[in-house]
């Protein structure tokens, strides 16, 4: 038997984004150890969506802290959980650019442009590709 308790909506939303941090008495369902309850595809998709959001946030924090390898890993996890979040390619490209890995940065900027032909950051991505390619050109 599952036990549910009412709490404010904001606390419940926070508990969804931060697994394991649900406040006591939250409406998070608890199952006895060894439970073989089947999880529906909708619940699995929702969990993947939440994992992707969390990975994106981890990537943003790592990027801001200058931890570029961690940001790339987090953004990559988020991109696999959210194939529709094409701007994550732009974020990964920025990480590579800051690391001085021009070829990788150009590849991800191009990936962003290919996946997002009318994207918000297209002009910026094209500018950065031109700059990075000019830096690689022999003088």
SVG drawing of the C-alpha trace seen along z (x, -y; Angstrom):
<svg xmlns="http://www.w3.org/2000/svg" viewBox="-3 -36 55 44">
<polyline fill="none" stroke="black" stroke-width="0.4" points="0.0,0.0 1.3,-3.4 1.2,-6.3 0.6,-9.9 0.6,-13.1 -0.3,-16.6 2.4,-19.3 2.7,-22.7 3.1,-22.4 6.5,-24.2 8.1,-21.7 6.7,-18.8 8.1,-20.3 11.5,-20.7 11.4,-17.1 10.9,-16.0 13.9,-18.0 16.2,-16.9 15.7,-13.1 16.5,-12.0 15.8,-15.5 12.0,-15.1 10.9,-16.6 9.4,-14.3 5.8,-13.6 6.0,-14.4 3.7,-12.7 6.5,-10.7 5.4,-7.1 7.4,-4.7 7.7,-1.0 8.9,1.8 12.3,3.2 12.2,5.9 8.9,4.6 8.3,5.8 5.9,3.0 6.0,2.2 6.7,-1.5 4.7,-2.8 6.4,-4.2 5.0,-7.7 6.7,-7.6 9.9,-6.4 9.8,-9.2 9.1,-11.7 12.1,-10.4 14.3,-10.7 13.1,-14.3 13.9,-15.2 17.3,-13.5 18.0,-15.6 16.9,-18.8 19.2,-18.0 22.1,-17.2 21.6,-20.5 21.6,-22.4 24.8,-20.6 26.3,-21.5 25.4,-25.2 26.9,-25.2 30.1,-23.5 30.5,-25.8 30.1,-28.9 32.7,-27.4 35.1,-26.8 34.9,-23.0 34.6,-22.4 35.1,-18.7 32.4,-18.2 30.2,-20.6 30.7,-18.6 29.8,-15.4 26.7,-16.9 25.5,-18.6 26.1,-15.3 23.9,-13.4 21.2,-16.1 21.4,-16.0 20.9,-12.2 17.9,-12.6 16.5,-15.5 17.2,-15.1 15.1,-18.2 17.3,-20.4 19.6,-21.3 21.1,-24.3 23.1,-21.9 25.3,-21.4 26.1,-25.1 26.9,-24.8 29.3,-21.8 30.9,-23.8 31.6,-26.7 33.2,-24.3 35.6,-23.0 36.3,-26.5 37.3,-27.6 39.6,-24.6 41.3,-25.6 40.0,-22.5 39.1,-24.3 38.2,-21.3 35.8,-19.9 34.3,-23.3 33.7,-23.8 32.2,-20.3 29.7,-21.0 28.8,-24.5 28.1,-22.9 26.1,-20.2 24.0,-22.9 23.5,-24.7 22.5,-21.4 20.0,-20.5 18.7,-24.0 18.5,-25.8 16.5,-28.7 18.0,-28.8 18.4,-31.8 22.2,-31.4 22.8,-30.7 24.5,-34.0 26.8,-33.6 27.6,-30.0 28.5,-31.0 30.7,-33.9 32.5,-31.6 33.1,-28.9 34.6,-31.6 36.8,-32.9 38.0,-29.4 38.6,-28.4 40.6,-31.6 42.8,-30.8 43.5,-27.4 44.4,-28.7 48.1,-28.8 49.5,-32.3"/>
</svg>
